[in-house]
Amino acid sequence: MIEHFLQETARIWGEGGWVMIPLALLAFFLYAFAADLFFTFSRSEYRRFDASVCNHWIQNPDTASGPVGEIIRYSQDGVSSLGDIQSRFEGIRLAMLPRIDRRLFFLVTLTTAAPLLGLLGTVLGMVSTFDAMAAGGGRVIDMVASGISTALITTKTGLLIAIPGYFMASTIRRRRNEYAAFLAGLESLTMQHFRKRRAGTETV
């Protein structure tokens, strides 16, 4: 069964013409970039923690662990004002979000290019069809069928690549916004803790 599937796939791939090669490369880079972005967000572990856990870690930085713990310790280590905390979090955002945005933009570009590349195959297939009809001869039916097959296969392949890409890009964009909101919430909690700690010190 697997051998038959591979043979059928190879046959369809061959009938799609040379456009299938850039479509394959595009699909590889698209899904590789998407997987890398998903891995980046899963590694940050920000979705595992709610406000109560983060607040506890902010009050006790030594107990914090993982990437979130590193952010908490970095945002508090040696700060002397609210401006210092804001600068630390701004540095964290500049280190993470623009890099994610660039890769997300590239992912969206690849996703948009997939159906357009499939459309190019469609145009080439139809051109072959019209050329065969104009030339005539005994093999005109075979040549027309081949051109139509190329047109349909490349269009379908481009859509099959692009549709999952759109869903992945949408999910990654949502994760990016969630991460930005998480950093904003963490910054707010850190500043609240700093104000309380400074108010307690001044009272003493």
N, C-alpha and C positions, 0 to 999 in steps of 0.2 A: 504493500500500500504506500509506504513512504517513497519507494523507488518510483512508483507511478506518479505520485504527487510531484516529485522533483523533475521528472521527465516532462510532465505537463507544464510545470512552471517554466522550465527552460524553453519549451516550445512557444509558450505565450510571450516570454521575454524576447525571444528571437524575432517573433512576428512584430513586435513593437518598434523595431528599427533602432537606429543609433541614438535616438532621443532617450531611450531607456537607460543608457549609461549615465548621462548627467542626472537623470531622475534618481538613479540608485545612489549616486554620490550625494545628491541633495538630501535624500532620505537619511543617509548615514549621518551626515553632519547635523541635521535637524534633531534627530532622536538622541544623538550624542550630547548636544548642547542641552536638550531638555533633561536628560538623565543627570548631567552635571549640575544643573540648577536645582533639581529635586534633591540631590545629594547634599548640596550646600545648605539648603534649608533644614534637612533632616539632621545634619551635623550640628547646626546651631542649637537644636533642642529647645527652642523658645516656646513651642506649643505644649510642652510637658508641664509647664509651671503656671500656676495662677498667681493672683496678686498677693495672697496670703503667704505663699512660699517665698516669693520675691521680697516681700516686706521683711520676713524673718531673716533672710539672707543679707538684706541691706543693713539690718540692725546687728547682724553677726557675720561679717564678711568672711571670717576664717572658716565658717561652716559651709560656705557656698562652694559648689563644684561644677565642673564642666565649663563650656563656653560662656554660659550666663554668669557663672561665678567669676570668671576672669573679667567680664565686663564690669561686674559690681565692684570687685577689688580695684580695678583700674580707675573707675569713676570716683573712688573715695580716697585712694592712696595719695597723701600729701596735699589734698585740696584745702584751701583756706577761705574760699568764698563761693557763693552761688555761681559766680561767673566762671570759676574754675571747673565746676561740675558741668555747666553748659558747654564749655569748650571741650571737655573730655568726650561728652556725648556727641557733639558735633563732629569731632574727629572720628569717632566710631562710625557715624553715619556716612561720612565721606570715604571711609575705608571700605565699606560694604556696599552701600546702595548704588553708587554710580557704576561699580563693576557689575552688579546684578542687572542694572538697567541697560548697560551696553550689550550684555549677552542676551537679555530678553528682546532687545530691539533686533539683534541679529536673528534670533529664533523666529520672530514675527516676519522678518523679511524672507527667510527661507520658506516659511509656511505660505506666504503670499505668492512666492515664486513657483511653488509646486504646480498649482493648476495652470499657471501661465505657460510653464514648460510643457505640460500635457497638451495645452492648446496648440503650442507650436507643432507637436507631433500630429495633432489632428489636421492642421493646415497642410503639413507635408504629405500626410496620407491622402488627403483630398486632391492635392496637386498630382500625386501619382495616379490617382483614379482618373482624373480628367485627361492626363497624358495618355493613359492606356485607351481611354475611349476615343481620343483623337487619332491615335495610331492605328487602331483597328487590328485586324489580324486574327489568327486562330486562337491566340491565348488571351484575348481581351477580357474574357470573363474571369480568368484566373488573376490577371493583373488588377482588375477592378476590385475583386474580392480581397486581394492582398492590401490594396490601398485603404479600403474601408476598415479592414481589420486593424491596420496600423493606427488609423484615426481613432477608433474606439478604444483600443488597448491603452494608448498613451493618455487619453482623456481620463479613463477610469483609474489608471495608476496615479496620475497627478492628484485626483480627488481623494484617492485612498491614502495618499501621503499627507495631504493638506488637512483633511477633516480631523484626524487625531491631533495634528499639530495645533490647530485652533483651540481645541479643548485643553491641551497641555499648556499653551501660552496663556490662556485665560486662568488656569489654576495657578500657574507660576506668578502671574501678576497679582492674584489675590494673596498668595503667600508673601509676596514682596510687601504689599500694603499692610498685611498683618504684622510682619516683622518691623516695619517702620512704626506702626502703632505700639508694638511691644516696647521698642526702644523709648518712645515718647512717654509711655506709662512708667517705665523703669526710671527714666530721668526725673519724672514728677515725684515718685516715691523717694528717690535719693535726695532730692532737694527738700522734701518735707522732713525727712530724717535729719538732714543737716541743720535745718532751722530749729528743730526741737533740741538737738544736741547743743547748738550754740546758745539757745535760750536757757537751757539748764546750766550750762557753764557760767553764763553771765549772772544767773540767780545765785549760784554758789559764791 
